[in-house]
Amino acid sequence: TNVTVRHTGAVFRFDFRTVYWNSKLQHEHERVVTRVIPPGAVVADMFCGVGPFAIPAAMPPRSCRVHANDLNPASHAALVANVA
């Protein structure tokens, strides 16, 4: 159940048994990151999961300052690993 997913220009690694992931949301994640969030914005993602909004928003050319967290310890651990 450990997977690697390429999504919105980023690579995500996580365990399906412990976190939530829905690949059907890829277009919505991409739309929000590229059309809703302006480049250089400060973003708070309070329920970020493994980071499908937070990580692409922080990557160039968007280069947003992102504050992200999740209550699920497994999701937070995956987020931290995916940021690295």
N, C-alpha and C positions, 0 to 999 in steps of 0.2 A: 504493500500500500504506500510505499515511499515513491514519490513521483517527482519528475522535473518537467515544468511547463514553461514554454515561451509564450509571453503574453504582453502586448503593448510595448514591445521593445525591451522587456526585462525577462530575466530567468527566475522562476520561483521553484523552490524545493520545499516539499512538505510531506506530511503523512496524512493521507485521506482519513485514517481512523480517528485522528485527533483534532482536525480543523475543518472548517467549512470552505468549500470551493465549488463554484458553478461556472463552467466554461461558457455557458450560454450568455453570461453577462459581459463577455469580452468587448462587444461593440459598445455597450453602455459605459464601461470603464474607459475605453478609448475616447468616446465622445465627451465625457466629463473632463478628462485630462486635457484634451486638445481644444475643446470649444467653450467650456464653461470656466475653467480656471485660467486666469491670465498668467503669462510668463512672469516669474519673479514674485508671485503672490505668496502670502503667508497662509498656510493651510493647516487646519486642525482636523485630523481624521480620528475620531474617538472610538470607532469600532472597526479598526482597519483590517482585521484578519491577518493574512500573510502579506498584505501590502499592495493589492492590485490597483489602488488609486494612489497611495502614498509614494511608492517607489517610482513609477513613471512620472509623477508630477515633480519629483526631486531631480530627475535625470535631465541633463542638457537635451534639447535647448530650452525646456520649460524652466529648469533651475529654480523651482519654488523652494521656500523654506517650509519644511513639513514637520509637524508635531503629530506623531501617530502612536496609538496604544490600543490594546485589546484586553478585555477581561480574561479571556481564555489564555492560560499560561503557555499552552502549546502553540497557539497562533502568534503570541508575542515572541516566543523563542524562534519561530520560523521567520517572522518579520526581521528580527535582528540578524539572523543568518543570511537572509536574502538581501538585506542592505549591504552587508559586507561583500 
